[in-house]
Amino acid sequence: MGREKLLSSKSLNIYDGEIAGRRNPSYPVGTNDYTRVNAAIQKLLAYKENDELQYV
């Protein structure tokens, strides 16, 4: 039986110009970081709903 494909979000942080591969980012609710990350995810979801998101 095939697996259902589910949409998920993942973010990578950059420290000193390098992607922090194994660090799990956290964004405290109520902070500017949380607001910006959440807005970016919402924008991606809107693109998906309008079939404007390309999967590579």
Backbone as a printed PyTorch tensor [residue, N CA C, xyz], in Angstrom:
tensor([[[ 0.8380, -1.1670,  0.0000],
         [ 0.0000,  0.0000,  0.0000],
         [ 0.8920,  1.2410,  0.0000]],

        [[ 0.5680,  2.2420, -0.8210],
         [ 1.3790,  3.4530, -0.9120],
         [ 1.1800,  4.3770,  0.2660]],

        [[ 2.1620,  5.1610,  0.5140],
         [ 2.0780,  6.1360,  1.6060],
         [ 1.4390,  7.4110,  1.0970]],

        [[ 0.6210,  8.0160,  1.9410],
         [ 0.0180,  9.2960,  1.6050],
         [ 1.0850, 10.3810,  1.7320]],

        [[ 1.1350, 11.2680,  0.7520],
         [ 2.0940, 12.3700,  0.8160],
         [ 1.4810, 13.5130,  1.5990]],

        [[ 2.1620, 13.9210,  2.6480],
         [ 1.6920, 15.0010,  3.4910],
         [ 2.6160, 16.2000,  3.3580]],

        [[ 2.0270, 17.3720,  3.3210],
         [ 2.7990, 18.6080,  3.2730],
         [ 3.3460, 18.8950,  4.6570]],

        [[ 4.6170, 19.2020,  4.7400],
         [ 5.2210, 19.5670,  6.0140],
         [ 6.1250, 20.7710,  5.8030]],

        [[ 6.4470, 21.4270,  6.8750],
         [ 7.3540, 22.5720,  6.7630],
         [ 8.6110, 22.2800,  7.5690]],

        [[ 9.7090, 22.7650,  7.0660],
         [10.9850, 22.6150,  7.7450],
         [11.7870, 23.8840,  7.4660]],

        [[12.4500, 24.3530,  8.4520],
         [13.2800, 25.5360,  8.2400],
         [14.7110, 25.2190,  8.6460]],

        [[15.6210, 25.8510,  7.9740],
         [17.0430, 25.7250,  8.2860],
         [17.5660, 27.0980,  8.6740]],

        [[18.3070, 27.1530,  9.7280],
         [18.9040, 28.4140, 10.1570],
         [20.3140, 28.5390,  9.5910]],

        [[20.7170, 29.7600,  9.3930],
         [22.0670, 30.0500,  8.9070],
         [22.8020, 30.8240,  9.9940]],

        [[23.9670, 30.3100, 10.3790],
         [24.8230, 30.9560, 11.3670],
         [26.1800, 31.2130, 10.7350]],

        [[26.6110, 32.4400, 10.7910],
         [27.9040, 32.8240, 10.2170],
         [28.0340, 32.3750,  8.7660]],

        [[26.9360, 32.4900,  8.0020],
         [26.9550, 32.1650,  6.5880],
         [26.8670, 30.6870,  6.2620]],

        [[26.7220, 29.8320,  7.2600],
         [26.6530, 28.3780,  7.0470],
         [25.3060, 27.8490,  7.5520]],

        [[24.7410, 26.9080,  6.8020],
         [23.4990, 26.2770,  7.2360],
         [23.7960, 25.3960,  8.4410]],

        [[23.0100, 25.5720,  9.4820],
         [23.1740, 24.7810, 10.7020],
         [22.4110, 23.4720, 10.5290]],

        [[23.0800, 22.4650, 10.0070],
         [22.4470, 21.2210,  9.6230],
         [21.7420, 20.4580, 10.7170]],

        [[22.3580, 20.2520, 11.8390],
         [21.7550, 19.4000, 12.8640],
         [21.1250, 20.1780, 14.0140]],

        [[21.1520, 21.4670, 13.9360],
         [20.5040, 22.2740, 14.9700],
         [19.0240, 22.3840, 14.6510]],

        [[18.1930, 22.1030, 15.6330],
         [16.7570, 22.2520, 15.4440],
         [16.3510, 23.6620, 15.8230]],

        [[15.8320, 24.4190, 14.8590],
         [15.4590, 25.7980, 15.1750],
         [14.2180, 25.8490, 16.0600]],

        [[14.1460, 26.8500, 16.8900],
         [12.9380, 27.1160, 17.6690],
         [12.6700, 28.6160, 17.5910]],

        [[11.4090, 28.9410, 17.5830],
         [10.9890, 30.3320, 17.4510],
         [ 9.9830, 30.6220, 18.5550]],

        [[10.4010, 31.2690, 19.6220],
         [ 9.4740, 31.5560, 20.7140],
         [ 8.2580, 32.3550, 20.2220]],

        [[ 7.0670, 31.8700, 20.5870],
         [ 5.8300, 32.5290, 20.1880],
         [ 5.8290, 33.9590, 20.7120]],

        [[ 5.3850, 34.8740, 19.8710],
         [ 5.3240, 36.2810, 20.2510],
         [ 6.5560, 37.0690, 19.8540]],

        [[ 7.5570, 36.3920, 19.2640],
         [ 8.7700, 37.1010, 18.8450],
         [ 8.7060, 37.4180, 17.3610]],

        [[ 9.5660, 38.3210, 16.9340],
         [ 9.6590, 38.6860, 15.5300],
         [10.0410, 37.4740, 14.6700]],

        [[10.9340, 36.6260, 15.1760],
         [11.3320, 35.4350, 14.4150],
         [10.1350, 34.5350, 14.1430]],

        [[ 9.3360, 34.2840, 15.1640],
         [ 8.1570, 33.4280, 14.9920],
         [ 7.2100, 34.0380, 13.9600]],

        [[ 6.9600, 35.3230, 14.0670],
         [ 6.0490, 36.0070, 13.1490],
         [ 6.5350, 35.8980, 11.7130]],

        [[ 7.8250, 36.1120, 11.4790],
         [ 8.3800, 36.0640, 10.1240],
         [ 8.3670, 34.6560,  9.5450]],

        [[ 8.7220, 33.6620, 10.3530],
         [ 8.7150, 32.2740,  9.8780],
         [ 7.2870, 31.8340,  9.5840]],

        [[ 6.3690, 32.1410, 10.4770],
         [ 4.9740, 31.7700, 10.2710],
         [ 4.4120, 32.4370,  9.0110]],

        [[ 4.7310, 33.6990,  8.7770],
         [ 4.2590, 34.4020,  7.5790],
         [ 4.8110, 33.7410,  6.3140]],

        [[ 6.0580, 33.3180,  6.3390],
         [ 6.6570, 32.6520,  5.1780],
         [ 5.9710, 31.3100,  4.9040]],

        [[ 5.6600, 30.5680,  5.9500],
         [ 4.9650, 29.2860,  5.7790],
         [ 3.5640, 29.5240,  5.2240]],

        [[ 2.8750, 30.5280,  5.7360],
         [ 1.5320, 30.8330,  5.2330],
         [ 1.5710, 31.2290,  3.7570]],

        [[ 2.6060, 31.9500,  3.3580],
         [ 2.7550, 32.3410,  1.9570],
         [ 2.9620, 31.1050,  1.0780]],

        [[ 3.7840, 30.1700,  1.5400],
         [ 3.9890, 28.9360,  0.7850],
         [ 2.6970, 28.1340,  0.6620]],

        [[ 1.9240, 28.0710,  1.7410],
         [ 0.6460, 27.3600,  1.6900],
         [-0.3110, 28.0060,  0.6960]],

        [[-0.3120, 29.3340,  0.6200],
         [-1.1640, 30.0320, -0.3490],
         [-0.7250, 29.7040, -1.7750]],

        [[ 0.5770, 29.6440, -2.0200],
         [ 1.0780, 29.2610, -3.3470],
         [ 0.6210, 27.8550, -3.6950]],

        [[ 0.6600, 26.9510, -2.7060],
         [ 0.2460, 25.5710, -2.9420],
         [-1.2300, 25.5210, -3.3310]],

        [[-2.0690, 26.2670, -2.6150],
         [-3.5030, 26.2770, -2.8970],
         [-3.7940, 26.7920, -4.3000]],

        [[-2.9730, 27.6880, -4.8080],
         [-3.1640, 28.2610, -6.1470],
         [-2.3540, 27.5230, -7.2130]],

        [[-1.8160, 26.3620, -6.8620],
         [-0.9970, 25.5550, -7.7800],
         [ 0.1830, 26.3330, -8.3330]],

        [[ 0.7280, 27.2540, -7.5350],
         [ 1.8750, 28.0540, -7.9500],
         [ 3.1790, 27.5130, -7.3560]],

        [[ 3.0760, 26.4830, -6.5250],
         [ 4.2460, 25.9190, -5.8670],
         [ 4.7790, 24.7800, -6.7210]],

        [[ 6.0750, 24.8140, -6.9980],
         [ 6.6940, 23.7590, -7.7920],
         [ 7.5090, 22.8560, -6.8860]],

        [[ 7.3510, 21.5730, -7.0880],
         [ 8.1130, 20.5870, -6.3120],
         [ 9.2970, 20.1470, -7.1360]],

        [[10.4520, 20.1280, -6.5370],
         [11.6690, 19.6970, -7.2440],
         [12.3440, 18.5780, -6.4790]]])
